[in-house]
Amino acid sequence: MYDVGDSAHLTIEVRDVNGALADSTVALNITLPDQTTVGPFTPSHPSLGEYFYDYPTVQAGRHVEHWSGTGATVFAHTDVFDVEPSASIAIVSLASIKTQLAKKPTSTADDDELRGYLLSASENIETACGPCAVRSFTERVYGNNSYALFLTSTPVVSLTSFTPVDSWTPALAVADVTVNLNSGKVSRLFRGWPFIGDYDVTYTAGRPVVPSSLRTACQIIVQHLWETRRGVVGVAQGGDETVTLPGWGYAIPNRAAELIGGFREMMFVA
């Protein structure tokens, strides 16, 4: 797993039609997440049929490797690698996950795999309960002469700006409205005045203090994902049955579902 700024170590083995390692004139192009392409790069060639290139990453997201070979061995090969943004949405630290799994802090061999499980669990918890990591969101809201606008990512921390979508839409300042931080309901300060037209709203949402229930649920889910693949470690599971929540792609222990249940209900009520 790479973070923005890491060098992605990209490798390829070149083989001939008989499956034996063979040399070629190799080039590498990379399609970045913004769909621009960089390259061609000339990879290092340490031994017969072995090539690598260390690409310094500058964007978060999905990268596509395009390898090609000419000369004695002609080939084309495509692969992908992902780069995580510098601002992580992880609900708990990697160190706390290692403690949950009774792993030594100095053991780093499984860090990438554990980080993958941690991000997956965090994404699903945020989908069910709203954002935990505080960050900026921009979304389009539709006035339609209504008396309230609703932001989809809650809890809201603060409003940043309202940008009119159409030229005829009246300007709107943050000082002209009030927002319910829990529900995301935005209302005019002067009651009886509707919102006219559509706006792109930029705001900050998340939880400056993540509730302990969500932190514990995240640890339990990561432990469950790890044990499903690797087998039970030295931490008792307690014989939990599992349940699949709406929108989740995998089952989680009932304990975790119960811990996040109250926050899901708050979202539905809001």
ABEGO torsion letter per residue (X at the ends): XBBBGBBBBBBBBBBBAAGBBBBBBBBBBBBBAAGBBBOBBBBBBABBGBBBBBBBBABBEBBBBBBBBBEABBBBBBBBBBBBBABBABABBAAAAAAAAGBBAABAAAAAAAAAAAAAAAAAAAAAAEBABBBBBBBBBBAGGBABBBBABOBBABBABBBBABAABBBBBAAABBBBAAAGBBBBABBGBBBBEBBBBBBBBEBABBBAAAAAAAAAAAAAAAAAAAEBBABBAGGBBBBBBBGBABBBBAAAAAAAAAAAAAAAAX
